[in-house]
Every structure is written in structure tokens, then in C-alpha cells.
């Protein structure tokens, strides 16, 4: 009996010691943004100074007194893109958003994996960044039965009129907005159309929420097509929607991408990648089995295709507008090819360059190969 009491007493002492160090096991919430602490998937925290330093700079912030050394340390580093820097005007919101929502979102990352995998395949089929799937997270929390106050329904929260325009059936007896597969196809078509219209992913996300007319109104009133300049001319819900998307993206990916940047930011930070990456019509399997290399000079698509035994239609899917870009003043391009074709290119790139120059000088054309 005494032994049991002694063990119980020791347990109580340990418990008291632990709760004193952790604030009783409760998550501490701070007001404002300058002091927000962000909780990662393993319960780690990074202070606001460390977060802001790493977000504003592509180099990882370091602090010998802090065990967590930057924003990307909160997540799986394999998913982080440290070259993409968050706009300073988004940092405060993202910090607070992550403070409040990281835990729930990271749980969703696990149970929602089958849905995300399905969405990845469909978005890739339409040549869209797969990170756009996070729109469904902030629209509906991936719930097919979600219904908004305005009457939007399903995981992608389509209004009836837009759903019908995108090919979904919405009747008294059948509502395909609640179908994960069909509504994702419709969302991909709508996002593709919006990007064709605006050419800027932050504006696309704003238009997805509030409609293109509100975005055009904000552009007209602000005199700018930069989201960070026109944001306060948008409805508050649409403005916040864009920032929620960015925050959700950072929780899931541990970093940003072309979808968290304005067009100008994407061009400045990602160069030719931002310009042409989104026009590629590649499946997930093709993306995973391809390699990229940045080329410059007088390379010509037909000569490359011939030497790597690739038909021109396939080459153009991997590398849209290749000749147009190479003929411009900034003639650098992120060439993407299947791994075996890239090996052939690297082995023969000087021969290919020489043939391309000769072709351009002669002004003639060449037939590409028929290999796949």
C-alpha cells in the first residue's frame, strides 16, 4: 500500500512539473500578429521574428538560441519551395491563420489524402497547378454536402448558374455539384478559364470567390492589376479568401508556389518557370517522369524533337511556345522532357544547337521524329 502511495505521489509531482512548463497543456492564444506563435505538425513553435525573417528571404533564418530555425522547419522540407517568398503584406494574416487552423488542417491532410490525390490528377490533366486543390479546403473543408448562405453547394461551392455553365447537372432531382469527381472537373475548367482571363493566380482566386466582375471593378478603381494594391477595393470576403488560400497552402506545403504570388512576383522570383510552367498539358505520371533544364541560345523545337525522337505534338505539350520564347530578347527556357529524352538531349545538345543555328540561317524547316 505504501509503495502504491509513493508511486502515486511521484506521478503527481511529475504531472505538476509538466503542466507548469506547458501552461497546463492548453494552447496559448495571443492577440495581434507581432507576437503570434505558430504550431507545426509536431507541436513545435517558431517565434514571429524567425517566421518573418524566413518568409521574406529565400535563405532559411537561423538562430542558435532557437531550436526551430524558420518557417519551413514547421513542415516536411521535401515539400517546401524555399525560393518562393511571401509578400510582406500577407505575413501577419498567415501567422494568425496558421496559429488558429494548423492543427485541424494537418489532420485534414491525412484523412483527405484520397480526395487530394484525385484532385491532383484532374488538375494536372487541365494543365493547372495541383496546389489549387486547397481552394476546396477553404471553400467547403472538402465536404460534398457543404451549402453556403448564398446557395453555393458541394466541395467546390458552385452557384447553380456557374455549375451549369461548367457542364454540371443541377436540377430538382440531381445535383452534380456534390459529386467530388465531376465537380472537380468543373472547377478545373472554371479555374482554367479564369486564368486565361486574368493571368494571375491571386486574381483568379479572388474571382473564383466573388466573381470576375468584382475583380474588374477593383482593377478599374485601383488602377492596378496587383492584388496587394487592389485588395481593399474587393469585397472583404474575397480579399480574405485569397489570404486564407495562401495560409492553407503554407500549412499543407510548407512554402509557397506560383499560386501564392502575383504575376509580377512570380516572374521576378521564378523567371521562365512562372511564364510557361502553367501552359504545359501533362498528366501527373508525365510530370513525375520528366526532367527539366534551363536552356538559352538558338535552339529550335524541331531540331530538338528530331534528335530526341519525339513527335512535335508531344514536344509542344511539354514545352509550349518554345520557339517564340527562344526568339525573344530573354531567350531562356525551362526545357522539360521525359527522362530518356532528356538523356538524349544532354548527350547531343551541342550537335542540336549547331543544327538549330544552321536551320535558322537557312530559313528552312525540318521534320521531327515520330518517337514517343
C-alpha positions in Angstrom: 0.0 0.0 0.0 2.8 2.4 0.9 4.6 1.5 -2.3 1.4 2.5 -4.3 1.1 5.7 -2.5 4.7 6.6 -3.1 4.3 5.9 -6.9 1.2 8.0 -7.0 2.9 10.8 -5.2 5.8 10.8 -7.6 3.4 10.7 -10.6 1.6 13.8 -9.2 4.9 15.7 -8.8 5.9 14.9 -12.4 2.5 16.0 -13.7 2.6 19.3 -11.7 6.1 19.9 -13.1 5.0 19.2 -16.7 1.9 21.4 -16.5 3.8 24.3 -15.0 6.2 24.2 -18.0 3.5 23.9 -20.7 0.8 26.1 -19.3 -1.5 23.3 -18.2 -1.4 21.7 -21.7 -3.6 24.4 -23.2 -2.8 26.1 -26.4 -1.9 29.7 -25.7 -3.5 32.2 -27.9 -2.1 35.7 -28.4 -3.9 38.7 -29.8 -2.4 40.8 -32.6 0.2 39.5 -35.1 3.6 40.6 -34.0 3.7 38.0 -31.1 1.9 35.1 -32.7 3.4 31.7 -32.2 2.8 29.1 -34.9 2.4 25.5 -34.1 3.7 22.9 -36.5 2.7 19.3 -37.1 4.9 18.1 -34.3 3.8 20.7 -31.8 6.9 22.9 -32.4 6.8 26.6 -32.3 8.6 29.4 -34.1 8.6 32.9 -32.9 7.3 35.8 -35.0 10.8 37.2 -35.7 12.0 33.8 -37.1 8.9 33.5 -39.2 9.1 36.9 -40.7 12.8 36.5 -41.5 12.4 33.2 -43.3 9.3 34.3 -45.2 10.9 37.5 -46.5 14.1 35.8 -47.5 14.8 32.7 -49.6 17.5 31.8 -47.2 16.5 30.0 -44.1 16.6 32.1 -41.0 18.9 30.9 -38.3 19.0 31.5 -34.6 21.4 29.5 -32.4 19.2 30.0 -29.4 16.1 28.8 -31.1 15.6 25.0 -31.8 13.3 25.8 -34.7 15.1 27.8 -37.3 12.5 29.0 -39.7 9.1 28.8 -41.4 10.0 25.7 -43.5 11.1 23.9 -40.3 7.5 23.6 -39.3 6.8 21.2 -42.2 8.2 18.4 -44.3 11.2 20.1 -46.0 10.8 17.9 -49.1 7.6 19.8 -49.9 9.0 23.3 -49.3 9.9 25.7 -52.0 12.4 28.0 -50.3 12.8 30.2 -53.4 9.2 31.5 -53.1 8.9 34.4 -50.8 5.7 35.5 -49.2 4.6 39.1 -49.8 5.3 41.1 -46.6 1.6 42.3 -46.6 0.5 38.7 -46.2 2.7 37.7 -43.3 0.6 39.0 -40.4 -2.5 37.3 -41.7 -0.7 34.0 -42.5 0.8 33.9 -39.0 -2.6 34.3 -37.3 -4.3 32.0 -39.7 -1.8 29.2 -39.0 -1.9 29.8 -35.3 -5.7 29.1 -35.4 -6.0 26.5 -38.1 -2.8 24.4 -38.5 -3.8 21.6 -36.3 -7.2 21.0 -38.0 -5.7 21.4 -41.5 -2.9 18.9 -40.8 -5.5 16.4 -39.7 -7.3 17.0 -42.9 -4.1 16.4 -44.8 -4.3 12.8 -43.6 -8.0 11.9 -43.9 -8.3 13.9 -47.1 -5.5 12.2 -49.0 -7.7 10.2 -51.3 -9.6 13.3 -52.3 -6.4 15.3 -52.8 -4.9 12.5 -55.0 -8.0 12.5 -57.2 -7.9 16.3 -57.5 -4.2 16.3 -58.4 -4.8 14.0 -61.3 -7.7 16.1 -62.7 -5.9 19.5 -62.2 -2.8 18.1 -63.9 -4.9 16.9 -66.8 -6.1 20.5 -67.4 -2.5 21.9 -67.1 -3.2 23.6 -63.7 -1.1 23.8 -60.6 -2.2 20.9 -58.3 -1.9 23.3 -55.3 -5.3 24.8 -56.4 -6.9 21.8 -54.7 -6.6 23.9 -51.5 -9.4 26.1 -52.8 -11.7 23.2 -51.9 -10.4 23.2 -48.4 -11.2 26.8 -47.7 -14.5 26.6 -49.8 -16.0 23.6 -48.0 -13.5 21.8 -45.9 -13.8 19.1 -48.6 -17.4 18.4 -47.6 -19.7 17.3 -50.5 -22.8 18.4 -48.6 -21.5 21.9 -47.8 -24.0 24.6 -48.5 -23.2 28.4 -48.3 -25.6 31.2 -47.2 -25.7 32.3 -50.8 -26.7 28.8 -52.1 -23.3 27.5 -53.3 -23.1 23.8 -53.0 -20.5 21.0 -52.9 -16.8 20.7 -52.2 -16.1 23.4 -54.8 -19.0 25.6 -53.8 -20.6 26.2 -57.2 -23.6 28.5 -57.6 -26.2 26.9 -59.8 -25.6 29.2 -62.9 -21.8 28.7 -62.9 -22.2 25.0 -62.3 -24.4 24.6 -65.4 -22.0 26.7 -67.5 -19.2 24.3 -66.5 -21.2 21.3 -67.5 -22.8 20.1 -64.2 -26.4 19.0 -63.9 -28.3 21.0 -61.3 -32.0 20.0 -61.1 -34.6 19.2 -58.5 -33.6 15.6 -58.7 -29.9 15.6 -59.4 -27.1 18.0 -58.3 -23.7 17.1 -59.6 -22.1 19.9 -57.5 -22.0 17.3 -54.7 -20.1 14.8 -56.9 -16.4 15.0 -56.0 -15.1 13.8 -59.4 -17.5 15.8 -61.7 -17.3 19.0 -59.6 -13.5 18.9 -59.6 -13.5 18.6 -63.4 -15.9 21.6 -63.5 -13.7 23.6 -61.1 -10.7 22.8 -63.2 -12.4 24.1 -66.3 -13.6 27.3 -64.5 -10.1 27.9 -63.0 -8.5 27.5 -66.4 -11.0 30.0 -67.9 -10.3 32.5 -65.1 -6.6 32.2 -65.6 -6.9 32.8 -69.3 -8.9 35.9 -68.4 -6.6 37.3 -65.6 -3.2 35.6 -66.0 -2.6 36.0 -62.2 -3.4 33.3 -59.7 -4.3 35.6 -56.8 -6.8 37.4 -59.0 -8.2 34.1 -60.1 -8.8 33.0 -56.5 -10.5 36.4 -55.8 -12.6 36.0 -58.9 -13.5 32.4 -58.0 -14.9 33.6 -54.7 -16.5 36.9 -55.7 -16.9 36.7 -59.4 -14.9 38.3 -62.3 -16.9 41.5 -62.2 -15.8 42.4 -58.7 -12.2 41.8 -59.7 -12.5 44.0 -62.8 -14.2 46.7 -60.7 -11.3 46.6 -58.2 -8.8 46.9 -61.1 -10.6 49.9 -62.5 -10.9 51.7 -59.2 -7.3 51.0 -58.0 -5.7 51.4 -61.4 -3.7 48.3 -60.7 -3.7 44.6 -61.5 -1.6 43.7 -58.4 -3.7 42.0 -55.8 -1.9 43.7 -52.9 -2.7 47.1 -54.4 -6.3 46.5 -55.3 -7.3 44.2 -52.4 -9.2 46.9 -50.5 -11.4 47.6 -53.5 -12.6 43.9 -53.4 -15.4 42.7 -51.1 -14.0 41.8 -47.7 -14.9 38.1 -48.2 -12.9 37.8 -51.5 -9.9 39.7 -50.0 -9.8 37.3 -47.0 -10.4 34.3 -49.3 -7.2 34.9 -51.1 -5.2 35.2 -47.8 -6.9 32.1 -46.5 -5.8 30.2 -49.6 -2.2 31.4 -49.1 -2.3 30.4 -45.4 -3.7 27.0 -46.2 -1.1 26.5 -48.9 1.7 27.2 -46.4 0.2 24.8 -43.9 0.0 21.9 -46.4 3.1 22.6 -48.5 5.5 24.3 -46.0 6.1 27.0 -48.5 4.7 29.0 -51.4 4.3 28.4 -55.1 3.3 30.3 -58.2 -0.3 30.2 -56.9 0.6 32.3 -53.8 2.3 35.1 -55.9 1.1 37.9 -58.1 2.1 37.7 -61.7 4.9 40.2 -61.2 6.2 38.4 -58.1 6.1 35.1 -60.0 8.1 36.5 -62.9 10.6 38.1 -60.5 11.1 35.1 -58.3 10.6 32.1 -60.7 11.6 33.6 -64.0 10.8 31.5 -67.1 9.3 28.8 -64.9 6.4 31.1 -64.0 5.9 32.1 -67.6 5.5 28.7 -69.2 5.0 26.1 -66.4 1.3 26.6 -66.3 0.8 26.1 -70.0 2.1 22.5 -70.0 -0.6 19.9 -70.6 1.0 17.0 -68.7 -0.5 14.2 -66.6 0.7 13.5 -63.1 2.6 10.5 -64.4 4.3 12.5 -67.2 5.2 15.2 -64.7 6.8 12.6 -62.3 8.7 11.0 -65.2 10.2 14.2 -66.6 13.3 16.2 -66.1 14.0 19.9 -66.6 17.0 22.0 -67.6 17.1 25.7 -68.5 18.5 26.4 -72.0 19.4 29.6 -73.8 20.6 30.3 -77.3 19.3 29.5 -80.7 17.8 26.1 -80.1 14.9 25.2 -82.3 12.0 22.9 -81.3 12.0 20.8 -84.5 15.7 20.0 -84.2 15.4 19.0 -80.5 12.4 16.8 -81.3 14.2 15.2 -84.2 17.3 14.4 -82.2 15.4 13.0 -79.1 13.0 11.1 -81.4 9.9 12.9 -80.2 6.9 14.0 -82.3 6.2 17.7 -82.4 2.7 17.5 -80.7 4.2 15.7 -77.7 7.2 18.1 -77.6 4.8 21.1 -77.7 2.8 19.7 -74.8 5.9 19.6 -72.7 7.3 22.9 -74.0 4.6 25.3 -75.2 5.7 28.3 -77.2 9.3 27.1 -77.1 10.4 28.8 -80.4 8.5 32.0 -79.6 10.3 32.3 -76.3 13.7 31.4 -77.7 13.3 34.1 -80.4 12.7 36.8 -77.8 15.3 39.0 -76.2 15.0 36.9 -73.0 15.6 33.6 -74.7 15.9 31.3 -71.8 13.5 28.4 -71.3 13.0 25.7 -68.8 13.1 22.7 -71.2 11.1 19.7 -69.9 11.4 16.2 -71.4 10.8 12.6 -70.4 13.9 11.3 -68.6 15.0 9.1 -71.5 14.6 12.0 -74.0 16.4 14.4 -71.7 19.4 12.0 -71.6 19.5 12.1 -75.4 19.3 15.9 -75.4 22.1 16.3 -72.9 24.3 13.8 -74.8 23.7 15.7 -78.1 23.0 19.3 -77.0 25.9 20.8 -78.9 25.0 19.0 -82.1 21.4 20.1 -81.6 22.5 23.7 -81.1 24.6 23.7 -84.2 21.8 22.2 -86.3 19.4 24.7 -84.9 21.6 27.6 -85.8 22.1 26.2 -89.4 18.3 25.8 -89.7 17.7 29.4 -88.6 20.3 30.7 -91.1 18.8 28.7 -93.9 15.3 29.6 -93.1 14.1 26.0 -94.0 12.1 23.5 -91.9 12.8 20.1 -90.7 10.6 17.1 -90.0 10.6 15.9 -86.4 10.9 12.3 -85.3 8.0 10.1 -84.6 9.3 8.5 -81.4 7.2 8.8 -78.3 
